[in-house]
Amino acid sequence: MIEQSVLNLGLHELLNAVKEISSFNISSTRGPFKKAFEGTYAIGGKDITIQLALPVRFPIEKPMLFLKDPQVLGFLPHIEKDGFICYSHDEGLLLDSSNPSGILKEAFQRAERTLRDGITGINKRDYLVDFEVLWSRQSEVMRIDSLFSPGNTFERILVFFDENTGKTVIVKNTDNATAQSLKTLYKCDVVKEFTSYRGIHIPLRDGAQVKPPSYWDFWNIKQLRKIVNENISSGTKKNLKSYLEKTKFKTQDKEYIFISIPIEKGQRAFVGILLTDFKRIRHIKTSYPFSHPLKQIHATFSVTPLSVKRHDTEFLLNRTLGHNKLIGKKVTLIGLGSIGSRIALELGRAGVSFIKLIDKEILDVDNIYRHELGTSSLYWKAEKAYNNISKAEGLKIELLQHFPSLNINYEMEEVLTLMEEQKNFILDSDIIIVALGSPTVELELNKRFYNMDCAPPIIYTWLDPLGLGGHTLLTNNQKKEGCFQCLYTHVENNNILIPNRASFAAPDQFFGKTLTGCESVFTPYGSLDALQTAILASRLAIKTLQGQERGNPLLSWKGEDKEVLSQGKKVSDRYKLTNEQLFEYRYLYRAENCPVCGTGETT
């Protein structure tokens, strides 16, 4: 007789001889489960036992299916060490919680397809895609960190090990950027306080089809040697042979061997093996120190699989829409206020390698509620005084806390002075971003940049008051058509300087506000307004650096006019355009009679 719970869920239609079992009969730590079932199923010429477990939040959470004997079908993709059948990803998963039996049927069908694809070899490429995950499930696996970015060349690398915590990290070298990254990550001088060991990186060639070891049968050194020798280029083979000839081991030595396997363009699986506890082979006369086991086995030794947690920039940026294309790019950022400070952080996240910061001002407490830097960046404690921190210094510290491999230079100088005395500091860049909020200075910069053949693309970005919106203008991008001066040029008489034509506020209005007298006059806008403008500018900068923007657009975002109107102020005609129209007209701001980029003729 079929149990009622089985009937209610329709499990009798999926499995043979299905019955409810205790959840404790599921040999997995993935629970807790509120119900569990077990039945048989014919697949691949075998009758196998499948267990189905319902999480306590089912049907809000997906059901789990297990092979009772994880080894019954051999080593297949997407079958975990505990027999769990990984039939779908959780990210973005949508379940119809009103239809539990339907969820179970769909889950079973996907699990069955996963098994069948593994048996027939349809999904054999998934061995490679999931190589690191499968490797990390090995018994006695040791987890380590890596700042090393594996490429397609044989390299010797450094391994640092902390005896007290067991923390292990691998690096290519100990240059300043790496040392800064290590200090930021581990809060100590790793080079001095950790013990160092040698290691090697062996890259397998493109097209290598290597199946990871099963959970129950790890590679021995002969298998590793065979896999390496059959899947490396002639150049790697030559370098490896030279290394093996020179390398000998004593009893207490350690050898870290790392292998990378090409998966897709620009991506490599990265795993390791640790060799330790070298001892003589009984009754066999061998030389001492021992030869490298990849050359010749003259000793017994322990083999430990290493699962690598990657901290290198190239790998991490693969999670950010391909922004690893920005590695090596240089940005000069002029103005580090509420917009500029946000742009600096976003470009760091996007993956640029070099940022130059320019701002003469100190960070003032008045700014902290709309600035990327907060209260902790206001003062430095000296021996006999508290000193103010410049925005440039404070932002450099903040950036390095987030991205320790970032190369940052800064100048606490007025930008026009810097243009006269150190203009190459500004110009030696792939893009310049100006976020000063000072149109007079920005117009002067625009004129100077335009007259320089060596100037890179330049972005100007600024805010309108009271939440009306924000703007970003790209200039000097592959062609000199359209510039910042165009926005201030009268269409009939270019001798007349007019208010910014891009503004969403009607001209000839004063929006300045003061709290404690004329020394504290400021333009009122919110932190979210600055953030939205920084996002607009950052997106345009990234597109430009990637070569995706060919022209010189004026981009704007519109906020609400409620606060402006409540104060008796007016919005501009441009504010009345729709977002679609603003985007459609993004190249039409150019003034033909602009004295900088146009004819200079008055009509």
Secondary structure, 3 states (H helix, E strand, C coil): CCCHHHHHHCHHHCCEEEEEECHHHCCCCCCCEEEEEEEEEEECCEEEEEEEEEECCCCCCCCEEEECCCCCCCCCCCECCCCEECCCCCCCCCCCCCCHHHHHHHHHHHHHHHHHHHHHCCCCCHHHHCHHHHHHCCCCCEEEEECCCCCCCCEEEEEEECCCCCCEEEECCCCHHHHHHHHHHHCCCHHHHCEEEEEEEEECCCCCCCCCCECCECCCHHHHHHHHHHCCCHHHHHHHHHHHHHCEECCCCCEEEEEEEEEECCEEEEEEEEEEEEEECCCCCCCCCEECCCCCCCEEEEEEEEEEEECCHHHHHHHCCCHHHHCCCEEEEECCCHHHHHHHHHHHHHCCCEEEEECCCECCHHHHHHCCCCHHHCEEECCCCEEECEHHHHHHHHHHHHCCCCEEEEECCCHHHHHHHCHHHHHCCCEEEECCCCHHHHHHHHHHHHCCCCCCCEEEEEECHHHCEEEEEEECCCCCCCCHHHHHECCCCCCCECCCCCCCECCCCCCCECCCCHHHCECCCCHHHHHHHHHHHHHHHHHHHCCCCCCCCEEEEECCCHHHHHCCCCECCHHHCCHHHHHHCCCCCCCCCCCCCCCCCCC
